[in-house]
Structure formats: structure tokens, C-alpha cells
Amino acid sequence: MKDIVKAILFGFIAICVVGLGFVGYYVYEVFLKETPVLTDRSKEQTASIKIVQTGEPSFFGPTSIRAYYQKDNGYEDSKTGTLYNDGGPATSNNFSIKWQDEDNVTITLNSENGSTLDEIIFK
């Protein structure tokens, strides 16, 4: 009788662990995974912008993006934004980057048809 209870308990724990693994993988893929989209450096090559897509868009919903600003002296900053492109993945065509100088950069988020949706500004 003890062996049967141990086997059932072991089976239940194994199923729970495998189930949690599948749930964790799904959460990572849909909400957390960062896919690089675009990288750009300033004219003087001392600052850079990296744009990544966070998660995977689905069902004609918006795409979450994160922009990372980094200087060679170690300063870093990041900002998030939303790209409304009917559930498609973010591409480099969805962004335009304008450097005013090393410390000021504007990222414009564009829709599929080229209209401006939003701006992310680092100062």
C-alpha cells in the first residue's frame, strides 16, 4: 500500500513539475523574451541605442518594445513603448532614430503605412 501511495505522489509531482515547465516557457516566450530589432550608434561613436521587441505579438494586438540607451562611460537608461502594427513583429522599418547630439536622441515609432505613432526621447 505504501508503494502505491509513493508512486502516485511521485507521478503527481512529476506532472506538476513538467506542467510548470511548460507554463514557464510560455510566459517567457510571450511576455519576457527580448528579440533585437535595431541598433544604432551616434556620429561620434560614444553612445548607442538598441531597440528590442519584448515578447511575441498575437491576435492583432500591439507589440511591446524596449529601447536601451548606453554611453561608453557606463551610463545606461531604458524606456518602453508600444507599437501598433496589427500583431506583426517589429522590424527596423517601424523606427526612425534622430541623434541631436551624444546626449539627446529621439526614436519615432511608425506604423506599417508610415504614420507616426509615438516617440521615445532620451535626454
N, C-alpha and C positions, 0 to 999 in steps of 0.2 A: 504494500500500500504506500509506503514511504517513497519507493522508487517511482511510482506513478505520479505522485504529487510533485516530486522533484522534476520529473520530465515535463510535466505540464507547466510548472513555474519557469523552467528554463526556456521552453518554447515560447511562452508569453513574453518573457524578457527579450528573447531574440527577435520576435516580431516587432516589439516596441522600438528596439534599437534600429532595426532596418527601416521602420516607418519614420522615425525621427531623422534618419539619414536622408531619406527621400524628401521630406518636408524641408530640411535644412538646405539641401541642394536647390530646391525650387525657389526658396526665399532668396538665396544668394543670386541665382540667375535672373530672377525677375526684378529684384529691388536693389541689390548691392553691387553687382558686378560692374566694374568700370571698363569701358571699351574706348581706347583712344580714337579721337576723330581728327584732331588738327593740332599742330604745334607750330608756333611762330616765335621768332626772336626779334628783338629791337635792332635798329640800324647799327648801334654801337656794340651789339652782341653781348650786352651785360644783363639783359632781362629777357625773360621768356614767358610765353603764355602756352598752356596746354589745356585743350578742351576735351573732355571725356563724356561719354554717354553713360549714365548710371542706370543699370537695369535694362530691361528689354521692353519696348513699347508693345502694346497689344490692343486689339479690338478698336482701332481707330482713335485711340487715346493719345494724350500728349507724351512727349519724350522728355525725360528729366536729363539735364546736363549739368556739369560742374566745370567751372573754369579755374585753373590754378595759375597764379601769377608768382613768379620766382625771380629774384635777383641773385647775381653772383656772390653778393656779400652775405647770403644766407636768409634774407628776408623772404617770407612766403605769405601768401594770402589766397583764399579761395572763396568763390561765390557760386551760388546755384541759380539755375534758370529753368524755364520750361519752354520747349519747342513744340509748337502745334503744327504737326505735319501729317495728320491722318494716320497715325500709328506706324509710320515708316521709321527706319533707323536714321539717326543723324548722320549727315555727310558734310564734307568740307564746304560744299556749296551753300549750306544753310547758315554760314557765318562769314562775316567780314570783320577784319581786325584793323583798327586805325591807331597807330602809335603817334601821340602828340610829342612825347619825349620819353626818357627812360622810366619815369615815374607815373605817367598818365597814359592809359590805354583804354580804348572803347571797343567793345565787342558787340556787334549788331547781329541779332538773330533774325534770319529771313525765312519766310515761308517758301513752299515749293514754287509758287508763282513769282517770287522775288519781292513781295511786300515786306516791310519792316514789322516785326512782331514785338521786339523788346530789345533793350540794351543792357549790357553789364559793363559797369565803369569801375576801373581801378584807379585810385588817386593816391 
